[in-house]
């Protein structure tokens, strides 16, 4: 719920910032340039403000800021988790916690179940991370079956489940990237429709309105395609970071969990 509220707040901020920018600078500047060009009997210049002045471009820029926020926030979460959790030995810390509890209760034996309880006692902010959820799933499967191979299968299934969850969480970003060119195409249709409605004026020698409407069509498509390319590149970088997290999670669980429980089996 907290993440959803944060994302909605980011959308609201994007709408406010972009709309204020359009009202305060882009549209007034574009109108000034267009009026000056008409007064001089020239075509409007290819200025930045003129390219961005229409409503379709405004919506695309809002979606650009929102999509970039979603991608960057997910990248930051993954990189923070990799930087912090992968530097810790969570299994060893849980084992030390179980040993301390055993000393307090007067029993000297520490089992894998006690270590799992130690992992479950970690703060919820850690338990919900991909690494700890997969680690706990592997240890829990080992406790149920007593088989290291089954624990390895549970880790592999857990990593696949985390990957599927990440892919599902990226669905909104993919929708935004799909929607932006569609909005640009709507601007193209609107501009061409307006241009055709002014065909009579063009035949009489006044092509200013027709060329302006065609400018709406081409500018909206141009801006939408550029924005979608930028967001698609950012999405690929996010997916690369997420794939790295999955690989590191698998390696971590094999090193910190499977190697240890396999030694326990050999000793037994």
N, C-alpha and C positions, 0 to 999 in steps of 0.2 A: 504493500500500500504506500509506503514511504517513497519508493522508487517511482510509482505512478504519479504521485503528487509532484515530485521533483520534475518529472518529465513534462507534466502539464504546465507547471510554472515556467519552465524553459520555453514552451510554446507561446505562452502569454507574453513573456518578455520579448521574444522574437517578433511577435506581431506588433507590439508597442514600438519597439526600436525602429523597425523597418518602416512602419506607417508614419511615424514622426519624421523620419528622414525624408520620406517622399513628400510629405506636406511642407516641410521646412525648406528643402533644398531642391530635390530632383525634379519635381513637377514645375515649380516656379522657374527654375533655370531652363528647363526644356521649353516652357511656354515663351520665355524671353527670347531664346534662340530662334524658335520657329517664327515668332512675330517679326523679328529682325530680318529673317530670310525672306519672308513674304513681302515685307516692305521694300526690300532690295530686288524683288523679282527673281530670287534664286531658290534652289532647292535647300531644304534644311540640312545643316552639316551633320556628319556622322559623329556627333558628340556623345560622350558617355551618358549624360543625363537624358538625351533623346532616345538612346537605345533602351534605357531602363524605365521609361516614364509610364508605360502602360500597366494595367492591373494584373495581367498575366505574369509579367516579370516581377511585380511586387510579391505575388503569391509564391513564385518560384524561389525568390530570395528568402522569404520567410521559411519555406521548407528546407532551404539550404542550411540556414542557421540552426534550425531544429534538428535536422538530420546530423549535422556536424556535432552538435551537443550530445546526441545519443551515442554516436560512435566514439567520441573522445571520452565520455564518461565510462563506457564499457571498457575501453582500452586502459584507462587509469585503474579501474577496479581489478582487471586481470594482472596488470604489471605490479600493482601494490601487493596482490596476493602472492605472486611469484617471488617478489623481492623479500617479503617478510616470512611467509610460511615455509618456503623451501629452504630457508637458512636454519630452520629449527628441526630438531629430532623429536617429533611429536610422540612417537612410540616410546622413546626413552623417558620423556617427561611424564607420560602416563604411567610408565613402569615405576618411576621414582615416587609418583603420587600414591600408587598402590602399595609400595613398600612402606611408605610413611603411615598409611592407614592400617596396614598390617601390624606395625609396631604399636600403634595406639590401641588396637584391639587385642594385642598380646599373641597374635598368631604370626608365625614366621614365614608361612608359605604364601607365595604370590602366584596366582594363576593367570592364564590369558584372559579369563573372565574379569578378573580384577583390573587388568590393563584396559579392557574395553570399557569398564565402568569409569576408569580414569579419563579415557577419551570422551566419554559421554558427559563428563562433569566439566568439560571446558566451556567457556562462554558461548552463547548461541551465535554470536557474530563469527566465531571460528567454526562451529559445528556446521553452519550452513555453507561453508566454502566447498568448492569442488574437491580439493585435496583431502580434507578431513572426512567428507562423506564417503569417498571411495575407500579410504583407509579403514574406516569403521566397518564398511560393508565387507571388505576382505577378511578382517579379523572375526567378524560375526559369523561369516560362512565357515571359517576354520573351526570356530567353537562348536558349530552345529554338526559338521561332518567329520572333523578331525583329520581332514585331508588337505595337504598343501596345494594340490592341483585344483581342487574346488575353490580354494581361496584365490588362486590366480585367475580362475574363470570369473569369479565374482568381481575382481578388480577390473578385468577387461570389460565385463558387462557394465560396471559402474562408469568407466571412462566413456564408453559408447553412449550411456544415458546422459552423461554431462554434455557430451558433444551434441546430442539431439536437443537438449534443453537450450544450449547456447544458440543453436540454429533456429529454434522456435522464437527465442527472444530477439533475434535479428530480423524477424518477419516485418516489423513496422518499418525498419530502415529500408528493407527491400521494397516495401510498398511506396515509401516516399520517393525512392529512386525511379520506380515505375511511373509514379504520378506526375513527376516534374515534366518529362517530355510530353505527356498527355495534355497537361495544362498549356504547354507551349504550342501544341497542335491546335488547341481550342483558340488560342490567339491568332494562329494562322488562318483558321476558318473564319473567325470574326473579321480579320483584316481583309481577306479576299472578298467576303460578302459585302463589306462596306465599299470596297473598290468597285465591285460590279454595280452596286447601286448608284455610283457616280459616273457611270459610263457615258451618260448623255452629256454631262458637263465636259468630259474629256473630248468627246466628239466635237463640241463647240469650241474647243481650244484651251479650256481651263483644266489642266491635268494636275494641278496642285493637290486637290482633294484625293484624287485617285492614287497618286504617288505616296501621299501621307498614309493612306489606308494600307497600301502594300508594304510600307515601312513597318506598320504594326505587325503585319503577318510575318515578315522575315525576322524582325527584331525579337519577337517572342520565341520563335523557334531557335534562333541563335543562342539566346540567353539560356533557354531551357536545356539545350544540348550541352553547353559548356558546364552548367551546374551539375547535370547528371554525370558527366565524365569525372568531375571533381569528387562527387560523393561516391561514385563507384570505386575510384581509387582508394578513398578512405575506408570503404567497406572491405576491400581486399586486404588492406593492412590490418584491420580488426580481425578478420578471419585468420590471417597469418599468426597474429598474437594468440588467438584462441587455440589454434592448432598446436602452437608451441606449449601452451598450458596443458593440453591433454597429453602430449608426449612426456612432458616433465612430470606430470602426475603419475603416469604409468611407471616411469623409471624410479620415481621416489618410492612408490609402494613396493616395487620389486626389491629395492635396496634396503629400505628401512623395515619392511614387514616380512616379505617372503623369505629373505635370507635368514632372518632371525627365527621364524617359526620352523623353517626347515632344519636349522641347527638344533632346535628343541626336539624335533622328531628324531634326529640322528642320535642325540644324547639319550633319548628315551629308549 
